[in-house]
Amino acid sequence: MPRQNELLVGDRQDSTYYRWWFYITVLYFIVDYVRPQNVFSWIGYLRPGAVTITVLTIFIVASRRIYISNTRQTRLIWAFVILLFLHVPFAVNNYYALVTAQNMLKFMPFIISVIILVSTRGRLNQMVVIMVMIMTYMSIWSITHEGSGVGGWFGDENDLSLYINAMMPFSLHLYYHARKRIVKLLYLAVFIIGINAVIASFSRGGLVGLVAMISVGWLLSRHKIRILFVIILASFAFFAYTSQEYRTEMSTITDTDSGTIHGRIITWEAAWDMFIDNPLGVGGNNFPIRFEEYQSGEFKRGMWGRVAHSLWFTLIPELGIPGIIIYFMLMWINFKELLSLLRLKYEDNPDLLYIHTLSLAFLASAAGFFASATGLSVLYYPHFWYLTALLVATRKIAETTVEVIEVNIQDQEERSQGMIPLA
């Protein structure tokens, strides 16, 4: 039985076919996030995104293993995509609704590939390392380009800081498991670079996400006193390093009576009114189209095209009650699975210890992501959906590992009782 779980991808897991499939999965990940086509324009003519998505789809169909990706999370993600398509004929702007649905559908080949291919701790570690390497590149780019990103999901400094907050906990996870001191120092340096990138972005939402991520990481840590001491030192260094301009900008976070914060609050009020009038939703990316109908008189002109500036207040009016149910069910299932992984008794088993610390990273990542996402329209960004796929893969690996341990214990007990002859 455990042997079947270990070979979820088939007995050719290490075959050339599956290796190439994994390489293309990684290539898509790099193309989607690093956006080399935005730096080298000639790459854009090759349509790397469309090509890698097509190749991944071919691999999935040819493998006949799509049933492996049939989990509670993937069923909910499919329901979310289908809901977006169902809104298309009823949306005021059918084109925006259709493009939004199509873009979400494009995430599915990567999500399915991760769940099928990442079936061992080795593959899981490779994916986490790649995630951290991409975050490092984006952080260095941000620091050297006045807080901005390379485009795509990171054209805006707020979007970039949200992504970095979601990825930084994984660098500490790798730091914990690195064996060589130089590698440990490297992952620690990556974490520090990430913090500097968030500061360079001058993003108030980025700072909120950073504080949330560090706070959750501290609460989950077994070394609270030691880490609290480090946090205090880092806080002094933070205020010593940052400019007066930065501290002045961050001090406006609590100013809800004027400026951009106030503008977002009255935008959220309009989003709620839109939801009340359209409890089933107005369709993907149709909040900006309909905003002018609900905008406050405090705006001096028509604000057609204004986004909700919040994941939640994008979800609520655009996908209504069905979308709220689907999204929160997905969040709840992810949270329950993370708690179950945290309860695993890893003892001296390195694989379960690895999964335990990775689960801590997932929780800290979620804190950083959702804290920042509260003020950003990132519902249709891939981060949450891709991390969900990696969580599903992690849970599957944990189940396999536990079953193997249980079988080994049972075998040892039976041998000790003379029921199984020693080989």
C-alpha positions as CSV (number, residue, x, y, z in Angstrom):
1,M,0.0,0.0,0.0
2,P,2.7,2.6,0.9
3,R,4.6,1.6,-2.1
4,Q,1.6,2.6,-4.3
5,N,1.6,6.0,-2.7
6,E,5.3,6.4,-3.2
7,L,4.8,5.8,-6.9
8,L,1.8,8.1,-7.4
9,V,3.5,9.3,-10.6
10,G,4.2,5.8,-11.7
11,D,7.2,3.6,-11.6
12,R,8.9,5.9,-14.1
13,Q,9.2,8.8,-11.7
14,D,12.8,9.2,-12.6
15,S,12.4,8.5,-16.3
16,T,13.4,11.0,-19.0
17,Y,9.7,11.8,-19.6
18,Y,9.0,12.9,-16.1
19,R,12.3,14.7,-15.8
20,W,11.6,16.8,-18.8
21,W,8.0,17.4,-17.6
22,F,9.5,18.8,-14.3
23,Y,12.0,20.9,-16.3
24,I,9.2,22.5,-18.3
25,T,7.2,23.1,-15.1
26,V,10.2,24.9,-13.6
27,L,10.7,26.8,-16.9
28,Y,7.1,28.0,-16.8
29,F,7.5,29.1,-13.2
30,I,10.5,31.2,-14.2
31,V,8.9,32.7,-17.2
32,D,5.7,33.6,-15.3
33,Y,7.6,35.3,-12.4
34,V,11.0,36.4,-13.6
35,R,9.6,37.6,-17.0
36,P,12.9,37.4,-19.0
37,Q,10.8,38.6,-22.0
38,N,10.4,42.0,-20.3
39,V,14.2,42.4,-19.9
40,F,15.1,40.9,-23.3
41,S,12.4,41.9,-25.8
42,W,13.5,39.3,-28.4
43,I,12.4,36.5,-26.0
44,G,8.9,37.9,-26.1
45,Y,8.6,37.0,-29.8
46,L,9.0,33.3,-28.8
47,R,5.9,33.5,-26.7
48,P,7.5,31.5,-23.8
49,G,4.4,31.7,-21.6
50,A,2.0,30.3,-24.2
51,V,4.6,27.6,-25.3
52,T,5.3,26.3,-21.8
53,I,1.6,26.2,-20.9
54,T,0.9,24.2,-24.1
55,V,3.7,21.8,-23.5
56,L,2.6,21.3,-19.8
57,T,-0.9,20.5,-21.0
58,I,0.4,18.0,-23.5
59,F,2.5,16.3,-20.8
60,I,-0.6,16.1,-18.5
61,V,-2.8,14.6,-21.1
62,A,-0.2,12.2,-22.4
63,S,0.6,11.0,-18.9
64,R,-3.0,10.0,-18.1
65,R,-2.2,10.8,-14.5
66,I,-4.5,13.8,-14.0
67,Y,-6.5,11.8,-11.5
68,I,-3.6,12.3,-9.1
69,S,-4.4,16.0,-8.9
70,N,-8.1,15.3,-7.9
71,T,-8.0,16.7,-4.4
72,R,-10.3,18.9,-2.4
73,Q,-8.2,22.0,-3.2
74,T,-8.1,21.4,-6.9
75,R,-11.8,20.8,-7.1
76,L,-12.4,24.1,-5.4
77,I,-9.9,25.9,-7.7
78,W,-11.7,24.3,-10.7
79,A,-15.0,25.6,-9.2
80,F,-13.5,29.1,-8.9
81,V,-12.4,29.0,-12.6
82,I,-15.8,27.7,-13.7
83,L,-17.6,30.4,-11.7
84,L,-15.5,33.0,-13.5
85,F,-16.6,31.6,-16.9
86,L,-20.3,31.4,-15.8
87,H,-20.2,35.2,-15.1
88,V,-19.0,36.1,-18.6
89,P,-22.4,36.3,-20.4
90,F,-23.9,38.3,-17.6
91,A,-21.1,40.8,-17.0
92,V,-21.4,44.4,-18.2
93,N,-18.0,44.0,-19.8
94,N,-17.9,40.5,-21.2
95,Y,-14.4,40.9,-22.5
96,Y,-12.8,41.7,-19.2
97,A,-14.7,38.9,-17.5
98,L,-13.6,36.4,-20.2
99,V,-10.0,37.4,-20.1
100,T,-10.0,37.1,-16.3
101,A,-11.4,33.6,-16.5
102,Q,-8.9,32.6,-19.2
103,N,-6.0,33.9,-17.2
104,M,-7.1,31.8,-14.2
105,L,-7.5,28.8,-16.4
106,K,-3.8,29.2,-17.5
107,F,-2.7,28.5,-14.0
108,M,-4.1,25.0,-14.0
109,P,-1.4,23.2,-16.0
110,F,1.2,24.4,-13.6
111,I,-0.9,23.6,-10.5
112,I,-1.7,20.1,-11.8
113,S,1.9,19.5,-12.8
114,V,3.2,20.4,-9.3
115,I,0.7,18.1,-7.6
116,I,1.6,15.2,-9.9
117,L,5.4,15.7,-10.0
118,V,6.4,16.9,-6.6
119,S,6.0,13.6,-4.9
120,T,9.2,13.3,-3.0
121,R,11.1,15.4,-0.5
122,G,13.9,15.9,-3.0
123,R,11.5,17.4,-5.6
124,L,9.7,19.4,-2.9
125,N,13.0,20.9,-1.8
126,Q,13.9,21.7,-5.4
127,M,10.7,23.7,-5.8
128,V,11.2,25.6,-2.6
129,V,14.8,26.5,-3.5
130,I,13.6,27.7,-6.9
131,M,11.0,29.9,-5.2
132,V,13.6,31.4,-2.9
133,M,16.0,32.0,-5.8
134,I,13.3,33.8,-7.8
135,M,12.5,35.9,-4.7
136,T,16.2,36.8,-4.3
137,Y,16.4,37.9,-7.9
138,M,13.2,40.0,-7.6
139,S,14.5,41.5,-4.3
140,I,17.8,42.5,-5.8
141,W,16.0,44.0,-8.9
142,S,13.8,46.0,-6.6
143,I,16.6,47.4,-4.5
144,T,18.5,48.4,-7.7
145,H,15.5,49.8,-9.4
146,E,14.0,52.1,-6.8
147,G,11.5,49.5,-5.4
148,S,9.9,48.5,-8.7
149,G,9.7,45.1,-10.3
150,V,10.3,43.7,-13.8
151,G,6.6,43.9,-14.8
152,G,3.9,41.2,-15.0
153,W,2.9,40.5,-11.4
154,F,5.5,42.9,-10.1
155,G,5.1,46.1,-12.1
156,D,3.8,47.8,-9.0
157,E,6.1,48.1,-5.9
158,N,3.1,47.2,-3.6
159,D,2.6,43.9,-5.6
160,L,6.3,43.2,-5.4
161,S,6.5,43.7,-1.6
162,L,3.5,41.4,-1.1
163,Y,5.2,38.7,-3.1
164,I,8.5,39.0,-1.1
165,N,6.6,38.9,2.2
166,A,5.0,35.6,1.1
167,M,8.3,34.1,0.0
168,M,10.7,35.2,2.8
169,P,9.6,32.5,5.3
170,F,10.8,29.8,2.9
171,S,14.3,31.1,3.0
172,L,14.4,30.7,6.8
173,H,13.0,27.1,6.3
174,L,15.9,26.4,4.0
175,Y,18.3,28.1,6.5
176,Y,17.1,25.6,9.2
177,H,17.8,22.6,7.0
178,A,21.0,23.6,5.3
179,R,24.0,21.6,6.5
180,K,26.9,23.8,5.4
181,R,27.5,27.0,7.4
182,I,28.1,29.0,4.2
183,V,24.7,27.9,2.8
184,K,23.0,28.8,6.0
185,L,24.6,32.3,5.9
186,L,23.4,32.6,2.2
187,Y,19.8,31.9,3.1
188,L,20.0,34.3,6.0
189,A,21.4,36.9,3.7
190,V,18.4,36.3,1.3
191,F,16.0,37.0,4.2
192,I,17.8,40.3,4.9
193,I,17.8,41.2,1.3
194,G,14.1,40.6,1.2
195,I,13.5,42.9,4.1
196,N,15.6,45.6,2.4
197,A,13.5,45.1,-0.8
198,V,10.3,45.7,1.1
199,I,11.8,48.9,2.6
200,A,13.0,50.0,-0.9
201,S,9.4,49.6,-2.2
202,F,8.1,52.3,0.2
203,S,5.0,50.2,0.4
204,R,2.8,50.7,3.5
205,G,1.0,47.4,2.7
206,G,4.4,45.8,2.4
207,L,5.4,46.9,5.8
208,V,2.1,45.7,7.3
209,G,2.6,42.3,5.6
210,L,6.2,42.2,6.8
211,V,5.2,42.8,10.4
212,A,2.4,40.2,10.2
213,M,4.7,37.6,8.7
214,I,7.4,38.1,11.3
215,S,4.8,38.2,14.2
216,V,3.3,34.8,13.1
217,G,6.7,33.3,12.6
218,W,7.6,34.4,16.2
219,L,4.4,33.0,17.6
220,L,5.0,29.6,15.9
221,S,8.7,29.4,16.9
222,R,9.9,27.2,19.6
223,H,12.7,29.7,20.4
224,K,10.6,32.8,21.3
225,I,13.0,34.5,23.6
226,R,16.0,34.1,21.3
227,I,13.9,35.3,18.3
228,L,12.4,38.1,20.2
229,F,15.9,39.4,21.0
230,V,16.7,39.2,17.3
231,I,13.5,41.1,16.4
232,I,14.3,43.9,18.9
233,L,17.8,44.3,17.5
234,A,16.4,44.2,13.9
235,S,13.8,46.9,14.9
236,F,16.6,49.2,16.1
237,A,18.6,48.5,12.9
238,F,15.4,49.1,10.9
239,F,14.8,52.6,12.3
240,A,18.5,53.4,12.1
241,Y,18.8,52.3,8.5
242,T,15.6,53.8,7.1
243,S,15.4,57.4,6.1
244,Q,13.2,60.1,7.6
245,E,11.2,60.2,4.4
246,Y,10.4,56.4,4.7
247,R,9.4,56.7,8.4
248,T,7.2,59.7,7.5
249,E,5.5,57.8,4.7
250,M,4.9,54.7,6.9
251,S,3.4,56.9,9.7
252,T,0.4,57.6,7.4
253,I,-0.7,54.0,7.7
254,T,-3.1,54.9,10.5
255,D,-4.4,58.1,8.8
256,T,-7.9,57.0,7.8
257,D,-9.3,60.5,7.4
258,S,-7.3,61.6,4.3
259,G,-5.0,60.4,1.6
260,T,-4.9,57.0,-0.1
261,I,-6.1,55.1,3.0
262,H,-9.3,57.1,3.2
263,G,-9.7,56.7,-0.6
264,R,-9.5,52.9,-0.1
265,I,-12.0,52.9,2.7
266,I,-14.7,54.7,0.7
267,T,-13.8,52.4,-2.3
268,W,-14.5,49.4,0.0
269,E,-17.8,50.9,1.0
270,A,-18.7,51.2,-2.7
271,A,-17.7,47.5,-3.1
272,W,-20.0,46.5,-0.3
273,D,-22.9,48.4,-1.9
274,M,-22.2,46.8,-5.2
275,F,-22.3,43.4,-3.5
276,I,-25.6,44.1,-1.8
277,D,-27.1,45.0,-5.2
278,N,-25.5,42.0,-6.9
279,P,-25.2,39.2,-4.4
280,L,-24.2,36.7,-7.1
281,G,-21.4,39.0,-8.3
282,V,-20.8,41.3,-11.3
283,G,-18.1,39.2,-12.9
284,G,-14.3,39.0,-13.1
285,N,-12.6,42.4,-13.2
286,N,-15.9,44.1,-13.6
287,F,-15.7,46.0,-10.3
288,P,-13.7,48.8,-12.1
289,I,-16.3,48.9,-14.8
290,R,-19.2,49.3,-12.4
291,F,-17.4,51.4,-9.8
292,E,-18.6,54.8,-11.2
293,E,-22.2,53.7,-10.4
294,Y,-21.4,53.3,-6.7
295,Q,-18.6,55.8,-6.0
296,S,-18.8,58.3,-3.2
297,G,-19.5,61.9,-3.8
298,E,-16.1,62.6,-2.2
299,F,-14.5,61.8,-5.5
300,K,-14.2,64.9,-7.5
301,R,-14.8,63.2,-10.8
302,G,-16.0,59.9,-12.3
303,M,-13.7,57.1,-11.3
304,W,-14.4,54.5,-14.0
305,G,-11.7,51.9,-13.9
306,R,-10.7,52.2,-10.3
307,V,-9.8,48.9,-8.7
308,A,-11.0,47.8,-5.3
309,H,-7.5,47.9,-3.7
310,S,-8.3,44.8,-1.7
311,L,-8.3,41.1,-2.3
312,W,-11.5,40.8,-0.2
313,F,-13.3,43.7,-1.8
314,T,-12.5,42.4,-5.2
315,L,-13.8,38.9,-4.3
316,I,-17.0,40.1,-2.6
317,P,-18.6,42.2,-5.4
318,E,-17.1,40.4,-8.4
319,L,-17.9,36.8,-7.5
320,G,-20.6,37.3,-4.9
321,I,-21.8,34.6,-2.5
322,P,-20.6,31.6,-4.6
323,G,-17.1,33.0,-4.9
324,I,-16.9,33.9,-1.2
325,I,-17.9,30.3,-0.3
326,I,-15.4,28.7,-2.7
327,Y,-12.5,30.9,-1.6
328,F,-13.0,30.7,2.1
329,M,-13.5,26.9,1.9
330,L,-10.2,26.7,0.1
331,M,-8.5,28.8,2.8
332,W,-10.1,26.7,5.5
333,I,-9.0,23.4,4.0
334,N,-5.4,24.7,3.5
335,F,-5.4,25.9,7.2
336,K,-6.7,22.6,8.5
337,E,-4.1,20.7,6.5
338,L,-1.3,22.9,7.8
339,L,-2.4,22.3,11.3
340,S,-2.5,18.5,10.7
341,L,1.0,18.7,9.3
342,L,2.2,20.7,12.3
343,R,0.9,17.9,14.6
344,L,3.0,15.2,13.0
345,K,5.4,13.6,15.4
346,Y,8.6,14.1,13.5
347,E,11.0,13.0,16.3
348,D,14.1,11.8,14.6
349,N,12.7,11.5,11.1
350,P,14.3,14.1,8.8
351,D,11.6,14.0,6.2
352,L,8.8,14.8,8.7
353,L,11.0,17.4,10.4
354,Y,11.4,19.0,7.0
355,I,7.6,19.0,6.5
356,H,7.1,20.5,9.9
357,T,9.3,23.5,9.4
358,L,7.9,23.9,5.9
359,S,4.4,24.1,7.4
360,L,5.6,26.9,9.7
361,A,6.8,28.7,6.6
362,F,3.5,28.2,4.9
363,L,1.6,29.8,7.8
364,A,4.0,32.7,8.1
365,S,3.8,33.2,4.3
366,A,0.0,33.2,4.5
367,A,0.1,35.9,7.2
368,G,2.4,38.1,5.1
369,F,0.4,37.5,1.9
370,F,-3.1,38.2,3.3
371,A,-2.0,41.1,5.5
372,S,-0.6,42.8,2.4
373,A,-3.4,41.6,0.1
374,T,-6.0,43.3,2.3
375,G,-5.0,46.6,0.6
376,L,-4.2,45.2,-2.9
377,S,-6.3,43.8,-5.8
378,V,-4.4,40.5,-6.1
379,L,-7.3,38.0,-6.1
380,Y,-6.3,36.8,-9.6
381,Y,-2.6,36.8,-9.0
382,P,-1.0,33.3,-9.0
383,H,0.7,33.3,-5.6
384,F,-2.1,31.9,-3.5
385,W,-3.0,29.3,-6.1
386,Y,0.5,28.1,-6.7
387,L,1.3,27.9,-3.0
388,T,-1.9,25.9,-2.6
389,A,-0.6,23.4,-5.1
390,L,2.7,23.1,-3.3
391,L,0.8,22.5,0.0
392,V,-1.2,19.7,-1.6
393,A,2.1,18.1,-2.7
394,T,3.5,18.5,0.7
395,R,0.5,16.9,2.4
396,K,0.8,13.9,0.0
397,I,4.5,13.5,0.7
398,A,3.7,13.6,4.5
399,E,1.0,10.9,4.1
400,T,3.4,8.7,2.2
401,T,6.2,9.2,4.7
402,V,3.9,8.4,7.7
403,E,2.6,5.2,6.0
404,V,6.1,4.0,5.3
405,I,7.1,4.6,8.9
406,E,4.0,2.8,10.2
407,V,4.8,-0.2,7.9
408,N,8.4,-0.3,9.0
409,I,7.3,-0.3,12.7
410,Q,4.8,-3.1,11.9
411,D,7.5,-5.1,10.1
412,Q,9.9,-4.7,13.1
413,E,7.2,-5.8,15.5
414,E,6.3,-8.9,13.4
415,R,10.0,-9.8,13.1
416,S,10.5,-9.5,16.8
417,Q,7.5,-11.9,17.3
418,G,8.9,-14.3,14.8
419,M,6.0,-13.8,12.4
420,I,8.3,-12.7,9.5
421,P,11.5,-14.6,8.9
422,L,14.7,-12.4,8.9
423,A,16.0,-12.1,5.3
